[in-house]
Each structure stands twice: as C-alpha cells, then as structure tokens.
Amino acid sequence: MAPKLPSETAPLKIGTRGSPLALAQAHETRTRLATAFDLPDAAFRIVVIKTTGDDRQMIEADRPLKEIGNKGLFTREIEEALLSGGIDIAVHSMKDMPVAQPGGLVLDCYLPREDVRDAFVSPSLSRLDDLPVGAVVGTSSLRRRAQLLNRRPDLNVVEFRGNVQTRLRKLADGVAEATFLAMAGLNRLAADVPATPIDADRMLPAIAQGAIGIERRADDSQMAAMLDALHDAATGQQLAAERAFLAALDGSCETPIAGLAELRGGTLRLRGEILRTDGSDALADEASGPVADGPELGRALAGSLLARAGPGFFDWR
C-alpha cells in the first residue's frame, strides 16, 4: 500500500538542530522527499530544536564536551520530540549519533554519503605540515586532538567549539593558527573556506563521518515507507560495519576512535584506529570480507584492537 503523503495542510515535520549545517542537511532531506513523491516544499515543515550541545554559553566558553556529558549531546532533545509526536522524522549527522537508539525509535535510512575526509583549515597555512613547532591548533574532537598529538606532540592543542562560522571567526581573532572541519560539512554548505583535504590514509575520519541519518518512530509504517525511497544501501552497509566497530569499543565523545569502511564490489574493507587521549599511543588495524559480514568484521576488529591495547588504554592522562 502506498504511504499517505503529507500536504500543505498536514505537513511532515522534520526535526533538526539549528546550525547552518544541520539546516542544510534538513533541507536536503526535504528536497529528496519532495522529489521522490512529487510534493511541494510546503508539504514539509522544518522544526528547529535546541540540544544540550548547542548551548551558546558552553560553546563560547569552549567547555570540553566531556564536561557536559557525552552520549546524546546533540540528539537527546530531538529524539524526545520525535517520541512525543512533536516531529515526524529527525535528521542527524551520523557521527554525532550514539550507537543505540531510545526504545521506540529506529534509524534505518541514510542519504548518500559525502566526502569522508577531514579538512585542514587555516587563514595563513595550506598544509598540516606547514605548522611551525609549538603552533596553537584548535579542535573540540578528542579523535583529532589525539591523532594530531600522536603525529606532532610539539603542537599546543586547545579546545575549539562551535559551528563552521564560529570557528572561522575564532581563527580570524587569533585564538588558534589552524583547526579541522569535515569536508562533508564544507561541501554541503558550499563554504568558501581556506581548507585542504587530508587523505584518510593520514588521518582516519570519525565513525560515520559524512553520513546523514534519518530517524523515525518504530511504529510509524507510513514514515518507514517514505524513507525507504531515500535510503542509500551502500552508505547503510558502510555504517553497519563502522557502528558495530564503535559499539564493540563502547565508543563515545570521550574516546578517541576512528574508522572507515569502503566498498569494492562485494568486498568491504574496514580500517580502525584507537588512540590514548593524550596521543601518546595509537593502535590501528584493518579487516576485509564480504559486505554482508560488515557488522561481524567491525566487532572482530574492535576485539583485536582492545586485546592489543589492554586495560586502561582510554583512561585520561
């Protein structure tokens, strides 16, 4: 049976954070749905929801995410609105998503994945290698911090939060000489930013970086039918492996973990990296196998790295 479609008088409510990037992702979702079902934009309403991670006082103070709380920082309030019926679907950056959803919610629709790479951003330098000894680099990502210090322990890495515009302003104000952003976000914003992509062989990205996920209520068969028309199978296969790897490591905003799944025909290659929080040690490995075995590959790769790491590897130093 065809799904009952939204209309101008009964629009489909799309929940999202209010940052420019989050809104761009919500608009992309709306456009894809409108195109798939030949609907006007007025058949959809974008609902902005402020999350704990968006608190401006904490952003401006550059409070580390670990001081605010980790899992669900950028999703909890949106998921509460979804469960209560205030919105019909929720659009998320998948690298922000905890590996488990609250009861009653399902995350099984992914849009085609964007560029997975990190970008080196600086108003005066074009490459990571150009940073002078002792340079100040800003990032709120524990993964990027640990990866950077592992390769360049001479650098001074400082907390650096905010959306793309906020971080660029901080660079212009001299808070840091450089920072990192996701290429996917810059591409989706069509941002004119002095950015240089960093190959994944050199800086493995965050789990699910570049992917947009759309969450719905588990009992909403109408939404399930609509979202099925948008789902990108290849992205789903990649994320199934990456998020299984993350789940087996009990990963969160407080653990420096990187991973990337790539598809080559019917084969999936999964690379993973775990680091000590101060960058003093890093362990990396990879696994390959049939695409259907992606989740099992993720769990096995995590187990291998944990066995090598030993207890206390992620303890704060």
C-alpha positions in Angstrom: 0.0 0.0 0.0 1.3 3.4 -0.9 2.1 5.7 2.0 -0.3 8.5 2.9 1.5 11.6 1.7 1.9 14.9 3.7 0.2 18.1 2.4 0.3 21.8 2.9 -2.5 21.5 5.5 -0.9 18.5 7.2 2.9 18.9 6.6 5.5 16.4 7.5 7.6 17.8 10.4 11.3 17.4 10.1 13.3 17.9 13.3 16.8 19.2 13.3 19.4 21.3 15.2 19.6 24.9 14.2 23.1 25.3 13.0 23.6 26.2 9.3 25.0 22.7 8.6 22.1 21.0 10.4 19.6 23.1 8.5 21.4 22.3 5.2 21.0 18.6 5.9 17.3 19.0 6.8 16.7 21.0 3.6 18.5 18.2 1.6 16.2 15.7 3.2 13.1 17.8 2.4 14.3 18.2 -1.2 14.9 14.4 -1.6 11.4 13.6 -0.2 9.7 16.3 -2.3 11.4 15.0 -5.4 10.7 11.3 -4.6 7.0 11.9 -4.1 6.4 14.9 -6.3 5.4 17.2 -3.4 5.8 20.9 -2.9 8.2 22.3 -0.2 5.1 23.5 1.6 4.2 19.9 2.4 7.1 19.8 4.8 7.9 21.9 7.9 11.4 22.1 9.4 11.3 22.3 13.1 14.5 23.6 14.9 15.2 22.0 18.3 18.0 23.3 20.6 20.1 20.5 22.1 22.4 20.4 25.1 25.4 20.5 22.8 24.1 23.7 21.2 24.1 25.8 24.4 25.8 29.0 23.4 27.3 29.8 26.8 29.1 26.4 26.7 30.2 26.9 23.1 31.6 30.4 23.7 33.4 29.2 26.8 34.9 26.3 24.8 33.9 23.9 27.6 35.1 20.4 26.6 32.3 18.0 25.7 33.4 15.6 28.4 32.4 18.2 31.0 28.9 18.5 29.6 28.2 14.8 29.1 28.9 12.6 26.2 26.2 10.4 24.6 23.2 12.2 23.2 24.7 15.7 23.5 23.4 16.7 20.0 20.4 14.3 19.8 18.6 13.8 23.1 16.1 16.7 22.8 15.4 15.9 19.2 14.7 12.3 20.0 12.4 13.3 22.8 10.4 15.5 20.4 10.2 12.5 18.0 8.9 10.2 20.7 6.3 12.7 21.8 5.0 13.3 18.3 6.2 16.9 18.1 8.1 15.9 14.9 7.7 13.1 12.4 11.3 12.4 11.5 14.7 13.6 12.8 17.7 14.4 10.6 21.1 13.8 12.2 24.8 14.0 11.4 25.6 10.3 11.9 29.0 11.0 13.6 27.0 12.6 16.4 24.7 9.6 16.9 25.1 7.2 19.8 25.2 3.6 18.7 21.9 2.7 20.4 18.6 4.4 19.9 16.0 5.0 22.6 13.2 2.5 22.8 10.5 3.2 20.2 12.9 4.8 17.6 14.5 3.4 14.5 17.4 4.6 12.5 17.4 2.8 9.2 17.6 5.5 6.5 20.8 7.0 5.3 21.3 9.5 2.5 24.3 9.1 0.1 27.5 9.7 1.9 29.5 12.8 1.3 33.3 13.2 1.4 34.6 11.4 4.5 37.8 13.3 4.9 38.9 15.9 7.4 40.0 19.3 6.2 42.9 21.3 7.5 41.7 24.9 7.9 44.0 27.9 8.4 43.9 31.5 7.2 47.7 31.6 6.6 48.8 27.9 6.1 47.8 25.5 3.4 49.0 22.2 4.9 49.3 20.4 8.2 53.0 20.0 7.6 53.3 23.8 7.4 52.5 24.2 11.1 55.5 25.6 13.0 56.8 24.0 16.2 54.6 24.9 19.1 51.7 26.2 16.9 48.3 26.5 18.5 45.7 24.3 16.9 42.0 24.3 17.9 39.6 21.4 18.0 36.8 20.0 20.1 37.3 16.5 18.8 39.2 14.1 21.0 39.9 12.0 18.0 41.5 14.8 16.1 43.4 16.0 19.2 44.8 12.6 19.8 45.7 12.0 16.2 47.4 15.3 15.9 49.4 15.0 19.1 50.4 11.4 18.1 52.0 12.8 15.0 53.0 16.2 16.2 53.5 16.2 20.0 55.1 19.6 19.8 51.8 21.3 19.0 49.6 23.2 21.5 46.1 21.8 21.0 43.3 23.9 22.6 39.5 23.5 22.9 37.7 25.0 20.0 33.9 24.6 19.7 31.2 26.0 17.6 29.8 25.7 14.1 31.8 26.5 10.9 31.2 30.2 11.1 32.1 30.4 14.8 35.3 28.5 14.3 36.3 30.7 11.4 35.7 33.8 13.5 37.9 32.4 16.2 40.7 31.7 13.7 40.4 35.3 12.4 40.6 36.5 16.0 43.9 34.6 16.5 42.6 32.1 19.1 44.4 29.4 17.0 46.5 29.2 13.9 44.5 26.3 12.4 41.6 23.9 13.0 39.9 21.0 11.4 36.5 20.6 9.8 34.8 17.8 8.0 34.9 18.1 4.2 31.3 16.9 4.1 30.1 19.9 6.0 32.0 22.3 3.9 30.7 20.8 0.7 27.1 20.8 2.0 27.4 24.4 2.9 29.2 25.3 -0.3 31.5 27.2 2.1 34.3 29.4 0.8 36.9 28.3 3.4 40.7 28.0 3.1 40.6 24.2 3.5 42.9 21.4 2.4 41.5 17.8 2.5 43.6 15.4 4.5 43.8 11.9 3.0 42.1 9.2 5.1 45.4 7.2 5.0 46.9 10.0 7.0 44.1 11.0 9.3 41.4 8.3 9.6 38.0 10.0 10.0 35.4 9.7 12.7 33.0 6.8 12.6 30.1 7.6 10.1 31.7 11.0 9.1 29.9 12.5 6.0 26.7 10.5 6.5 23.2 11.8 7.2 20.8 9.6 9.1 17.0 10.0 9.3 15.3 8.6 12.5 11.7 7.7 12.8 9.3 6.1 15.3 9.4 2.4 15.1 5.6 2.1 14.8 5.3 4.6 12.0 4.8 2.5 9.0 3.9 5.5 6.8 7.3 7.1 7.5 9.0 3.8 7.0 7.6 3.5 3.5 8.5 7.1 2.6 12.1 6.8 3.9 12.6 3.6 2.1 12.6 5.6 -1.1 15.5 7.7 0.2 17.7 5.1 1.7 21.2 4.6 0.2 22.1 0.9 0.6 25.9 1.4 0.2 26.0 4.0 3.0 24.0 1.7 5.1 26.4 -1.1 4.6 29.4 1.1 5.4 27.8 2.4 8.6 26.7 -1.1 9.7 30.3 -2.1 9.9 31.6 1.2 11.4 29.0 1.5 14.0 29.4 -2.2 15.0 33.1 -1.4 15.5 32.3 1.6 17.6 29.7 -0.2 19.7 32.1 -3.0 20.5 34.6 -0.4 21.7 31.8 1.3 23.7 32.8 4.5 21.9 31.6 7.9 22.8 32.7 11.6 22.7 35.2 10.7 25.4 37.1 8.1 23.4 39.5 8.8 20.5 38.3 6.3 17.9 38.5 6.5 14.1 37.2 4.1 11.5 36.2 3.9 7.8 34.5 1.2 5.8 35.0 1.2 2.0 33.2 -1.0 -0.6 34.9 -2.6 -3.6 32.4 -4.7 -5.4 31.2 -7.3 -3.0 34.0 -6.8 -0.6 34.1 -4.4 2.4 37.4 -3.1 3.8 37.2 -1.7 7.3 40.1 0.3 8.9 40.1 1.2 12.6 42.2 3.2 14.9 42.2 3.8 18.7 44.4 6.3 20.5 45.3 7.2 24.0 43.6 10.5 24.9 47.0 12.4 25.0 48.1 10.9 21.7 51.0 9.0 23.3 50.0 5.8 21.7 47.9 4.7 18.7 46.8 1.3 17.5 45.5 0.6 14.0 44.4 -2.4 12.1 42.1 -3.4 9.3 39.9 -6.3 8.1 38.2 -7.3 4.9 35.4 -9.6 3.9 32.0 -9.9 2.2 29.8 -6.8 2.5 27.1 -8.8 4.4 29.7 -9.6 7.1 30.3 -5.9 7.8 29.0 -5.9 11.4 30.9 -9.0 12.3 34.1 -7.5 10.8 33.5 -4.4 12.9 33.1 -6.4 16.1 36.2 -8.6 15.4 38.4 -5.6 14.5 37.4 -3.9 17.8 38.2 -7.1 19.7 41.6 -7.3 18.1 42.5 -3.7 19.0 41.2 -4.0 22.5 43.3 -7.1 23.1 46.4 -5.3 22.0 45.5 -2.2 24.0 45.0 -3.8 27.4 43.1 -2.3 30.3 43.1 1.5 30.9 44.1 2.4 27.3 41.4 5.1 27.1 42.0 6.5 30.6 42.5 10.2 30.7 46.1 11.3 31.0 
